[in-house]
Amino acid sequence: MKTHYKQIAIALIAIFLFNLNLRAQLPKEAPEDKAKRMEWWTQARFGMFIHWGLYAEAARHEWVKKRERITNEEYQKYFEVFDPDLFDPHEWAKMAKNAGMKYAVITTKHHEGFCLFDSKYTDYKSVNTPYGKDIIKQWVEAFRTEGLKIGFYYSLIDWHHPDYEIDRVHPQSARTDKEYKKLNKGRDMDKYRKYLKDQVKELLTNYGKVDIIWLDYSFPSGKHGKGHEDWDSENLLKMVRELQPGIIVNDRLDLLDKEGGWDFTTPEQYKVSRWPEKNGVKVPWETCQTFSGSWGYYRDEATWKSPHQLIELLIESVSKGGNLLLNVGPTARGMFDYRAQDRLKAMGDWMFYNNRSIYNCTEAPSEFSKPDNCLLTYNPKTNRLYVHLLDYPMGALTLKGFKGKVKYARFLHDASEIKFTQPRHNVTHQESNAAGDIMLKLPVVKPKVEIPVIELFLK
Ligand code: GLC
């Protein structure tokens, strides 16, 4: 009897130790090392997101399969006619570069499950469509040639894989637990987890250096969701870091509370009110945004943001220490829609003259308060402060509390001097009458720049 207990105890200890060993240890990293690893990204500030897949043919949102509860059989028509004959990744890369973007992240597979890369684990890939080629391969080569860093978006969610358990965001989502049980009979998430890991491995092995990976997304709360256990996130991430040691990883693996479980946070489609923090510490962040409401090409979507709004979005992000990843949804012929091209061009025109207030810049030190209708960014290396005039003032701009702090002031776009005066005391009708302020004298006519920028050399 006694030996029996002993055997059970030994077996339990063995199982415990085995599990401990299986549990992934994410690599530890000192904060300075992490900052160093992410330095290029932090300095770049502006990247392009690209959402492309079969949904570009439906042209009514990348979630069309879910929204209209389309089955695999019905969705197959898009696969059969997929042939982006005008696709030229060099043109895309040039447009991104000319807009001032320093990196780009493309969907290698979105929720629909269709792969733009030549994976040996599936037939559901661009190589098997009439187009017949590996899109990612060409894309990587072109973007690298233009000097852009490259990132892969890979959807954890998969609406095509036969072993992926149907959940509440799946096109065939059910109403009752019983229905779910019936639908998921025979589906084996172990097999899907392996598929997912194998594909990520292919992506991080077959395409050279990959600078960023965007794994999307987890929805663990509530019923019929999915989280880190479904993806085996820790082991997946461990593999990612082993295969591409320098890689930068987003935060959607459901490992928010794990040390080393993510590199940057990803506020989507909204402006943060201040620099995001975790446990009181400011964290790297990147907001991802669309030109209009949809990520995939949406023909009839009309709520396109104006160039002014988009430039402001970029400045805003940098003014709070963050990045902007701005999305293009190419058409099914492989082109950027004319509206996207217009906006990229407008951003490029602005960036050509004003990128110095974006690259290598961050939030201004707290001693500098921003004037009304302005945004501030700051370059710590050059000690220059940038005042962005969102709404052009009438002839003068008061900088409160700036007295004695500014050496020289000029417009950024043409390097023309801006004179400034010390305040005149006791002149109550003068706006600038406080002892600590300075007043910049601006031309009455707004310079021909969407959002003019003043460069201040600080003392
Ligand atoms: C959401 C959406 C997805 C899009 C992504 C971009 O997760 O599901 O369609 O790709 O956001 O951040």
Residues whose N, C-alpha, C, O or C-beta is under 5 A from the ligand:
A	BS01	GLC	E62 D216 Y217 E268 C288 W295
